[in-house]
Amino acid sequence: MTTAETTTTATAGGQADAARALLALLTTNPDLPTPNAGLHELRTSGRPWMWGVRLALHDGLDQFEQWRAALDLDPAAVDQKWQLGGTLAWLIARGTAYGVPIELVGYYELPEPADTWA
């Protein structure tokens, strides 16, 4: 005897909360630098993957800091990552806003390749 498996199909409506959060973030912070904004499946501590908002800034860490402060994301929880062997690095801050996960990313260039650090 076999059991039929049920398949759940994701729908665009599942992104609605994240889309509302993105609109709220942009309309309540109209004077902040323009981020590259999008809806992404994100995971926050102790929660399953769900649709959230990723804001990426490419024109300076001062812009990242403005958004981090506006989102009230803990500065002590900011992670730093870098491309091994390259000069690309980024900061990542995570939290929630308007009931959805938020990921803030600030990209910047290192003065020398990361593999020279030792």
Rosetta silent file (secondary structure, phi, psi, omega in degrees, C-alpha in Angstrom):
SEQUENCE: MTTAETTTTATAGGQADAARALLALLTTNPDLPTPNAGLHELRTSGRPWMWGVRLALHDGLDQFEQWRAALDLDPAAVDQKWQLGGTLAWLIARGTAYGVPIELVGYYELPEPADTWA
SCORE:     score description
SCORE:     0.000 S_00000001
   1 L     0.000  136.753  179.439    0.000    0.000    0.000 S_00000001
   2 L  -115.156  154.037  178.141    1.321    3.452   -0.881 S_00000001
   3 L  -109.998  130.412  178.358    0.475    6.811    0.563 S_00000001
   4 L   -73.377  134.108  177.943   -0.079    9.753   -1.744 S_00000001
   5 L   -90.654  142.863  176.940    2.127   12.715   -0.913 S_00000001
   6 L   -96.090  139.778  179.085    0.643   16.164   -0.920 S_00000001
   7 L  -112.822  129.614  177.353    2.491   18.924   -2.670 S_00000001
   8 L   -99.503  125.599  178.885    2.109   22.509   -1.585 S_00000001
   9 L   -98.137  125.842  177.480    2.520   25.036   -4.347 S_00000001
  10 L   -70.300  145.065  178.801    3.806   28.428   -3.317 S_00000001
  11 L  -122.999  160.943  179.204    1.779   31.361   -4.570 S_00000001
  12 H   -60.163  -28.867  179.445    2.567   35.012   -5.137 S_00000001
  13 H   -61.275  -23.245  177.796    0.198   35.851   -2.288 S_00000001
  14 H   -66.355  -16.449  179.116    2.754   34.408    0.109 S_00000001
  15 H   -91.725   -3.817 -172.293    4.925   37.445   -0.607 S_00000001
  16 H   -59.055  -44.360 -179.586    2.226   39.973    0.309 S_00000001
  17 H   -62.109  -42.001  178.967    3.396   40.579    3.902 S_00000001
  18 H   -66.183  -39.097  178.994    6.972   41.147    2.732 S_00000001
  19 H   -65.018  -40.625  176.914    5.774   43.477   -0.045 S_00000001
  20 H   -64.059  -40.584  178.863    3.740   45.503    2.460 S_00000001
  21 H   -63.584  -42.926  178.762    6.770   45.693    4.757 S_00000001
  22 H   -61.222  -46.123  178.660    8.981   46.891    1.905 S_00000001
  23 H   -60.945  -41.899  178.923    6.479   49.584    0.966 S_00000001
  24 H   -64.400  -41.787  179.228    6.221   50.668    4.621 S_00000001
  25 H   -61.766  -42.954 -178.141   10.019   50.818    4.974 S_00000001
  26 H   -72.135  -36.577 -178.244   10.393   52.981    1.885 S_00000001
  27 H   -79.562  -26.093  178.235    7.518   55.320    2.704 S_00000001
  28 H   -88.554   -8.131  179.240    8.519   55.826    6.349 S_00000001
  29 L  -131.071   52.216 -172.862   12.172   56.476    5.430 S_00000001
  30 L   -67.585  -18.730 -177.304   11.941   58.580    2.254 S_00000001
  31 L   -94.722   -1.612  177.953   15.072   60.611    3.012 S_00000001
  32 L   -79.614  159.918  178.869   17.413   57.656    3.449 S_00000001
  33 L   -58.218  147.469 -178.638   19.741   56.569    0.623 S_00000001
  34 L   -69.881  118.724  176.484   18.117   54.471   -2.092 S_00000001
  35 L   -91.147  162.258  165.585   18.744   50.768   -1.453 S_00000001
  36 E   -83.599  108.233 -171.504   18.631   47.929   -3.920 S_00000001
  37 E  -111.256  144.098  177.510   15.488   46.395   -2.403 S_00000001
  38 E  -160.972  165.089  176.324   13.889   43.036   -2.964 S_00000001
  39 E   -95.201  130.851 -177.254   11.775   40.259   -1.548 S_00000001
  40 E  -141.714  154.204  171.689   13.731   37.160   -0.554 S_00000001
  41 E   -77.915  117.497 -176.851   13.194   33.995    1.422 S_00000001
  42 E  -124.201  161.469  178.124   15.000   34.729    4.679 S_00000001
  43 L  -128.158  133.517  174.094   15.418   32.954    7.969 S_00000001
  44 L  -111.998  162.232 -175.600   15.558   34.534   11.375 S_00000001
  45 L   -51.467  123.880  175.203   16.699   32.886   14.558 S_00000001
  46 L    74.384    8.326  179.986   14.360   30.110   15.618 S_00000001
  47 L  -123.494  155.393  177.671   11.914   30.644   12.762 S_00000001
  48 L   -74.500  171.052  175.179   11.426   28.815    9.484 S_00000001
  49 L   -59.480  137.562  175.319   12.242   30.333    6.107 S_00000001
  50 E  -152.926  163.799 -179.466    9.750   33.006    5.162 S_00000001
  51 E   -69.568  133.778  178.894    9.442   35.886    2.750 S_00000001
  52 E  -145.330 -167.105 -175.029   11.229   38.995    3.907 S_00000001
  53 E  -118.005  131.431  172.065   12.988   42.120    2.679 S_00000001
  54 E  -113.410  126.148  175.340   16.631   42.504    1.705 S_00000001
  55 E  -112.542  122.244 -179.552   18.019   46.020    1.426 S_00000001
  56 E  -118.747  136.140 -179.890   21.461   46.255   -0.182 S_00000001
  57 E  -122.562  133.389 -173.235   23.604   49.369   -0.316 S_00000001
  58 L  -117.734   -1.949 -170.814   26.590   49.693   -2.624 S_00000001
  59 L  -115.341   36.253  174.624   27.690   53.314   -2.224 S_00000001
  60 L   123.928  143.180 -179.190   29.337   53.496    1.176 S_00000001
  61 H   -71.029  -18.107  174.578   29.055   52.152    4.683 S_00000001
  62 H   -63.333  -35.281  176.764   27.645   55.481    5.869 S_00000001
  63 H   -68.321  -41.055  175.186   24.483   54.577    3.930 S_00000001
  64 H   -57.451  -46.017 -177.648   24.431   51.136    5.567 S_00000001
  65 H   -65.496  -37.144  177.286   24.716   52.802    8.973 S_00000001
  66 H   -61.215  -45.310  178.811   21.863   55.207    8.250 S_00000001
  67 H   -69.404  -39.022  178.674   19.557   52.309    7.421 S_00000001
  68 H   -59.115  -44.817  179.330   20.844   50.194   10.334 S_00000001
  69 H   -65.772  -42.889 -179.218   20.003   52.985   12.756 S_00000001
  70 H   -63.731  -34.887  179.438   16.597   53.623   11.164 S_00000001
  71 L   -84.997   -4.280 -179.649   15.731   49.919   11.416 S_00000001
  72 L    56.718   42.315  176.853   17.031   49.842   15.010 S_00000001
  73 L   -87.079  135.222 -175.916   19.237   46.833   14.243 S_00000001
  74 L   -60.727  119.948  179.508   21.766   46.033   16.963 S_00000001
  75 H   -63.728  -27.132  179.547   25.244   47.258   15.910 S_00000001
  76 H   -72.134  -16.790 -178.312   26.844   44.470   17.976 S_00000001
  77 H   -98.289    8.567  179.053   25.034   41.879   15.832 S_00000001
  78 L   -76.230  129.046  177.759   26.419   43.102   12.493 S_00000001
  79 E   -98.098  146.021  175.388   28.411   40.383   10.696 S_00000001
  80 E  -112.594  134.220  178.084   31.330   41.093    8.380 S_00000001
  81 E  -130.730  158.775  175.904   32.033   38.863    5.372 S_00000001
  82 E  -151.949  158.965  178.548   34.557   39.076    2.562 S_00000001
  83 L   -84.589  113.264 -178.174   35.479   37.415   -0.678 S_00000001
  84 L   -60.724  127.167 -178.891   38.553   35.308   -0.005 S_00000001
  85 L    85.409   -5.522 -178.804   41.319   36.400   -2.316 S_00000001
  86 L  -120.628 -174.962 -179.022   39.381   39.455   -3.425 S_00000001
  87 L  -110.686    3.921  178.241   38.700   42.962   -2.249 S_00000001
  88 E   -83.810  130.662  176.645   34.900   42.764   -1.986 S_00000001
  89 E  -137.780  163.520  179.272   33.527   42.787    1.565 S_00000001
  90 E  -154.242  153.739  172.928   30.117   43.347    3.104 S_00000001
  91 E  -107.006  144.252  178.769   28.339   43.904    6.386 S_00000001
  92 E  -130.991  129.366  173.578   25.078   42.102    7.173 S_00000001
  93 E  -124.397  137.661 -178.092   22.548   43.042    9.832 S_00000001
  94 E  -125.307  150.727  177.429   19.390   41.013   10.412 S_00000001
  95 E  -175.102 -156.982  175.836   16.199   41.673   12.296 S_00000001
  96 E  -133.347  151.241  174.414   12.486   42.068   11.774 S_00000001
  97 E  -151.025  136.112  179.598   10.311   44.961   10.729 S_00000001
  98 L    54.400   32.699  174.802    6.573   45.024   10.151 S_00000001
  99 L    81.144    6.871  179.420    6.419   41.358   11.101 S_00000001
 100 E  -127.323  156.306  177.197    8.821   40.053    8.451 S_00000001
 101 E   -67.395  143.976  178.827   12.541   39.269    8.470 S_00000001
 102 E  -124.255  137.523  174.007   14.823   42.053    7.280 S_00000001
 103 E  -127.624  121.482  179.304   18.352   41.670    5.966 S_00000001
 104 E  -108.715  126.330 -177.274   20.467   44.783    5.497 S_00000001
 105 E  -125.765  130.874  175.878   23.661   44.408    3.435 S_00000001
 106 E  -121.406  115.838 -178.257   26.339   47.038    2.893 S_00000001
 107 E   -92.276  146.624  176.831   29.009   46.312    0.281 S_00000001
 108 E  -157.065  166.131 -179.692   32.444   47.932    0.230 S_00000001
 109 E  -100.302  136.490  174.247   35.948   47.471   -1.160 S_00000001
 110 L   -82.608  151.930  179.493   38.908   46.371    0.952 S_00000001
 111 L   -70.838  -18.926  177.307   42.209   48.199    0.460 S_00000001
 112 L  -151.261  160.809 -178.838   43.938   44.875   -0.289 S_00000001
 113 L   -56.848  143.268 -176.904   42.850   41.278   -0.960 S_00000001
 114 H   -61.372  -26.496 -178.278   41.476   39.451    2.081 S_00000001
 115 H   -73.688   -5.679  176.912   44.022   36.621    1.738 S_00000001
 116 H   -87.679   -4.566  178.782   46.830   39.014    2.716 S_00000001
 117 L   -79.243  126.364  174.880   45.429   39.294    6.249 S_00000001
 118 L  -169.520    0.000    0.000   47.349   37.179    8.701 S_00000001
